[in-house]
Every structure is written in structure tokens, then in C-alpha cells.
């Protein structure tokens, strides 16, 4: 019996999407990791080494699930090969008005307009410092995803990202510059290569030793994707993440549609197209995120050129068994 689908998913799906999300994070934070391991099984092994880091398996947790890095060791216990905390901003912010997260079960999709709700880089730094001092630190790579504070104008974006980067530098094995969420006004304009290069140079001037990646949107045209790949090469990025959520809601009916970024199964094909375009344009590592709902869709991303994959909506719908199913179907 799969305990997630048999017991936990019915409970969580009886609640509104954001309430279920918050309850899940709280329970993971409070549940002893030994119980999680005994319930869901040992961590699957399919080692990957990438940008100087060792990943026990190539299946990670995407940013957006554990925004404030509250349950890092729990994700390891659930079987993930790495975890990406965030998105974290320099300034604490409540995010957009509720309701702001919606499930579309028949499409295996989620639409969210959370708006980078998080406790801010200072509060997250204090939590991570306590966690590390206690010896309660994950044995899997920890990525930290940073975004621009909503109140910061785009002209000051580089210094805003730098504030978060400086504070969180001791705790991230790699860092991700998020310029692709559709839920912070004007943020996607920072995908312009000149603006993005300024952010990258500012962060690398602080510390060039940590792997630095950029997460891009699926709604970019092909030429913009190629230009970002070229910029990533020229600026010495460690890799790229493809993709964030999409503003293409054509899979939803007019009655269903609501503002926000769509994730899940409807994003699968476009995310794979973006990965293919990136792979044609660069040899840099690619982390796939978007529409990974089963082993076949994960394999599709890897075949298109991805090196690692990340789950969010697929994990919401299928739970920890999905990590093991993907890993079990990797070629040996």
C-alpha cells in the first residue's frame, strides 16, 4: 500500500490547496525522520555528480514547496536526491491576497499566484544557522532559490539579490537566481540578458565559488532562450533550470481559468521543448522542472538533455512514491 495515496492525499485534498500545503510542511517539520524513512522506505540510489556536488539520485524537490527551509532533513528522508529551498527574498513579504493556489485535478495541474510569500532572507538565515549548529543538516545537496523583493524596483534588482546571497551564502550548496516567476510584477523583465548579466556579475563578485544557476520561464520565444544560454556560457554560470510555471492556460476551460502560473501535466511538452533548445545552445548542466508527473515524463526530460529533474506538482499528486518510481526506471 502506498501510504501517501491511500491515506495522506485524501486528507490533504479535502483542504484548500494552500492550507494543505502549509499543513504538509508543518507535519514534515514535526515528524521524526526515522518515521518518514520507515514509512516510505530507504532513499533510492542512482548517484550523479554535477557542478562539483554529489547527488544520491537525480530527483530533487523544486523551489516553491519549502519556501522558508523549514523541513530540509525531511525531504532527504522522503527520498529526494536534493532539495531547493525558497524562493527567498531580501525583504520579508506576505505575498499576494488569498486565495492564491488552486488545484485542477482532472488536468493534474496547479495554478498559483503566491507572490514570493516568505519570511525574508534574515529570518531564513537564522533558521539555517540554528539547524547547522545543531548538527541537524541534510546529507543531500541544498539549493537556495533567491528572488527580487516586490518593493525593490528592477533598477536595484542586483543589490536586492546580493543582500539575500550574502546572508545565505554559508548554507547553499548551489544558488538559483529566480527571474521567471509570473507572480511578481515586472520580474520577468529581468530575463533580458543585460539585466540578468548584471545580477550574475554582482553575485559572482561576492563569491564565485558557489555554483550559480538561473531559472527561466517556459513562455520565452526560442531566440530569447538561445540568448540566455549564450549569456550563461559567457558569464560562467554553473547551469540553468527549465522551467518555471507558465502563463499559457489553454488547457483550462474559461470557467476554470484564474490568474497565476500553471504547473503540472499541461506544462510537460513546453518544458521539454525549452530543455531541447537549451541543450542545442549550450553544454551547461540543465535541471528540468515542469510537468514531471511520472517516470516517463522524467525520462523525456533526461532524453531531451536534462541532467537532473525536480518535482513540485507531481509530488503533490503522487507523493514520495514518485521519487522512487523515477529512480527505479533510470537506465543502469
TORTOR-732322 format. One line per 3 residues: number of its first residue (from 0); their letters; for each residue x, y, z of C-alpha. Coordinates in pm, whole numbers, padded with zeros to 5 digits. Layout:
<atoms>
NUM) a) X,Y,Z  ...;
</atoms>
This chain:
<atoms>
0) xxx) 00000,00000,00000  00123,00348,-00088  00055,00543,00234;
3) xxx) 00051,00878,00059  -00216,00797,-00199  -00413,00572,00037;
6) xxx) -00419,00797,00343  -00246,01133,00316  -00358,01260,-00023;
9) xxx) -00732,01220,00054  -00682,01422,00373  -00476,01693,00207;
12) xxx) -00704,01718,-00097  -01003,01769,00133  -00847,02104,00225;
15) xxx) -00793,02415,00012  -00462,02395,-00174  -00266,02645,00035;
18) xxx) -00399,02510,00365  -00293,02160,00259  00050,02290,00161;
21) xxx) 00101,02458,00499  -00020,02152,00689  00215,01926,00494;
24) xxx) 00517,02145,00570  00424,02162,00939  00383,01784,00962;
27) xxx) 00713,01722,00784  00885,01966,01017  00747,01790,01326;
30) xxx) 00762,01424,01218  01081,01238,01318  01281,01147,01011;
33) xxx) 01308,00785,01125  00930,00758,01096  00936,00907,00747;
36) xxx) 01206,00663,00638  01029,00364,00788  00701,00469,00623;
39) xxx) 00830,00546,00276  01144,00332,00255  01515,00395,00218;
42) xxx) 01645,00667,-00008  01673,00544,-00368  02025,00543,-00509;
45) xxx) 02132,00647,-00859  02430,00874,-00795  02501,01177,-01012;
48) xxx) 02792,01420,-00983  02726,01768,-01121  02897,02107,-01078;
51) xxx) 03115,01961,-00806  02828,01818,-00598  02729,01456,-00533;
54) xxx) 02358,01380,-00569  02240,01042,-00427  01982,01036,-00708;
57) xxx) 01881,01286,-00976  01530,01363,-00840  01505,01688,-00643;
60) xxx) 01241,01899,-00480  01170,02218,-00672  01161,02562,-00518;
63) xxx) 00820,02680,-00403  00742,02382,-00181  00964,02463,00118;
66) xxx) 00981,02839,00085  01127,02906,00429  01353,02599,00454;
69) xxx) 01157,02452,00742  01179,02080,00658  01512,02026,00482;
72) xxx) 01604,01697,00651  01255,01564,00595  01290,01583,00218;
75) xxx) 01601,01370,00243  01405,01117,00449  01134,01110,00180;
78) xxx) 01394,01002,-00076  01485,01320,-00264  01837,01342,-00402;
81) xxx) 01849,01717,-00343  01626,01999,-00222  01588,02357,-00335;
84) xxx) 01459,02595,-00068  01282,02921,-00150  01207,03138,-00327;
87) xxx) 01359,03367,-00062  01367,03746,-00095  01577,04007,00084;
90) xxx) 01266,04157,00241  01001,03954,00420  00675,03971,00228;
93) xxx) 00325,03828,00269  00270,03755,-00098  -00046,03814,-00294;
96) xxx) -00401,03817,-00150  -00566,03482,-00079  -00693,03258,-00230;
99) xxx) -00382,03217,-00443  -00335,02845,-00507  -00578,02622,-00698;
102) xxx) -00578,02253,-00795  -00726,02125,-01121  -00737,01755,-01050;
105) xxx) -00867,01641,-01387  -00568,01813,-01551  -00318,01712,-01279;
108) xxx) -00231,02080,-01258  -00197,02366,-01014  -00229,02740,-01071;
111) xxx) -00063,02962,-00814  -00016,03334,-00768  00162,03316,-00434;
114) xxx) 00389,03614,-00499  00708,03502,-00323  00550,03486,00023;
117) xxx) 00837,03416,00261  00990,03524,00592  01280,03708,00428;
120) xxx) 01648,03627,00400  01739,03734,00755  01479,03509,00918;
123) xxx) 01567,03214,00695  01938,03268,00765  01872,03249,01140;
126) xxx) 01679,02924,01096  01952,02769,00882  02221,02881,01126;
129) xxx) 02042,02708,01414  01987,02396,01204  02351,02375,01108;
132) xxx) 02475,02441,01462  02256,02161,01595  02407,01910,01353;
135) xxx) 02063,01864,01202  02172,01932,00845  02073,01738,00533;
138) xxx) 02317,01494,00378  02190,01581,00032  02276,01896,-00166;
141) xxx) 02077,02202,-00063  02000,02465,-00326  01876,02810,-00234;
144) xxx) 01648,02992,-00475  01652,03372,-00441  01414,03626,-00591;
147) xxx) 01365,04001,-00605  01164,04167,-00329  00839,04308,-00466;
150) xxx) 00908,04657,-00326  01251,04678,-00490  01248,04843,-00834;
153) xxx) 01410,04650,-01116  01687,04910,-01138  01801,04796,-00791;
156) xxx) 01746,04424,-00850  02116,04328,-00845  02169,04475,-00495;
159) xxx) 01848,04312,-00372  01961,03967,-00491  02305,04039,-00342;
162) xxx) 02154,04100,00003  01995,03755,00007  02302,03592,-00145;
165) xxx) 02538,03734,00119  02316,03628,00407  02250,03276,00281;
168) xxx) 02590,03203,00128  02712,02968,00407  02410,02740,00369;
171) xxx) 02355,02680,-00004  02545,02416,-00198  02419,02595,-00508;
174) xxx) 02215,02911,-00569  01941,02987,-00819  01852,03333,-00949;
177) xxx) 01476,03331,-01000  01379,03590,-01261  01093,03393,-01410;
180) xxx) 00803,03378,-01165  00495,03531,-01329  00354,03646,-00995;
183) xxx) 00584,03940,-00910  00510,04240,-01133  00794,04316,-01372;
186) xxx) 01015,04028,-01257  01029,03852,-01593  01177,04167,-01749;
189) xxx) 01495,04068,-01564  01531,03777,-01809  01664,04039,-02050;
192) xxx) 02025,03930,-02094  02175,04268,-01998  01975,04288,-01674;
195) xxx) 02041,03923,-01595  02414,03956,-01662  02432,04247,-01415;
198) xxx) 02274,04033,-01142  02506,03741,-01213  02819,03958,-01213;
201) xxx) 02715,04118,-00886  02671,03781,-00717  02988,03631,-00862;
204) xxx) 03183,03934,-00736  03068,03843,-00384  03159,03475,-00418;
207) xxx) 03237,03295,-00741  03293,02956,-00575  02929,02854,-00530;
210) xxx) 02751,02708,-00834  02511,02972,-00964  02213,02885,-01186;
213) xxx) 01928,03079,-01344  01567,02959,-01364  01385,03063,-01681;
216) xxx) 01024,03083,-01793  00860,02848,-02043  00692,03143,-02216;
219) xxx) 01010,03283,-02372  01042,03268,-02750  01311,03039,-02886;
222) xxx) 01556,03318,-02971  01538,03457,-02617  01612,03109,-02480;
225) xxx) 01917,03084,-02704  02036,03429,-02596  02006,03334,-02229;
228) xxx) 02203,03016,-02297  02477,03219,-02466  02482,03466,-02177;
231) xxx) 02501,03178,-01928  02808,03046,-02109  02978,03384,-02130;
234) xxx) 02909,03471,-01764  03027,03134,-01634  02701,03008,-01488;
237) xxx) 02701,02656,-01346  02373,02567,-01515  02013,02653,-01597;
240) xxx) 01675,02541,-01463  01392,02493,-01711  01124,02586,-01639;
243) xxx) 00912,02796,-01408  00532,02799,-01431  00353,02912,-01746;
246) xxx) 00100,03183,-01829  -00038,02959,-02106  -00370,02840,-01963;
249) xxx) -00516,02695,-02283  -00551,02357,-02111  -00811,02505,-01875;
252) xxx) -01167,02596,-01961  -01279,02959,-01950  -01476,02881,-01634;
255) xxx) -01174,02726,-01464  -00919,02987,-01559  -00770,03213,-01292;
258) xxx) -00465,03437,-01277  -00129,03284,-01192  00136,03045,-01314;
261) xxx) 00024,02698,-01423  00227,02388,-01336  00181,02015,-01375;
264) xxx) 00097,01787,-01664  -00010,02062,-01912  00341,02213,-01888;
267) xxx) 00517,01889,-01984  00556,01940,-02358  00664,02304,-02349;
270) xxx) 00914,02244,-02069  01071,01966,-02273  01090,02193,-02579;
273) xxx) 01275,02456,-02374  01520,02192,-02249  01585,02077,-02606;
276) xxx) 01651,02435,-02718  01888,02493,-02428  02073,02168,-02497;
279) xxx) 02118,02268,-02862  02260,02602,-02743  02486,02513,-02450;
282) xxx) 02671,02227,-02286  02594,02361,-01937  02406,02133,-01693;
285) xxx) 02027,02164,-01706  01785,02090,-01423  01438,02004,-01557;
288) xxx) 01131,02131,-01375  00784,02133,-01525  00531,01862,-01597;
291) xxx) 00721,01573,-01440  00434,01354,-01324  00571,01001,-01375;
294) xxx) 00880,00807,-01476  00806,00854,-01847  00794,01233,-01827;
297) xxx) 01115,01237,-01621  01285,01015,-01879  01163,01253,-02151;
300) xxx) 01340,01545,-01982  01663,01349,-01944  01649,01235,-02305;
303) xxx) 01599,01598,-02412  01922,01692,-02240  01849,01749,-01872;
306) xxx) 02093,01623,-01609  01864,01636,-01305  01489,01669,-01253;
309) xxx) 01277,01847,-00993  00927,01778,-00864  00657,02004,-00729;
312) xxx) 00311,01940,-00874  00395,01577,-00946  00486,01534,-00581;
315) xxx) 00158,01697,-00472  -00040,01450,-00682  00167,01134,-00632;
318) xxx) 00379,01174,-00319  00717,01015,-00232  00649,00704,-00441;
321) xxx) 00712,00918,-00748  01076,00975,-00645  01130,00601,-00620;
324) xxx) 00942,00522,-00940  01152,00767,-01142  01478,00642,-00990;
327) xxx) 01382,00278,-01046  01327,00340,-01417  01659,00512,-01481;
330) xx) 01897,00319,-01706  02171,00140,-01513;
</atoms>
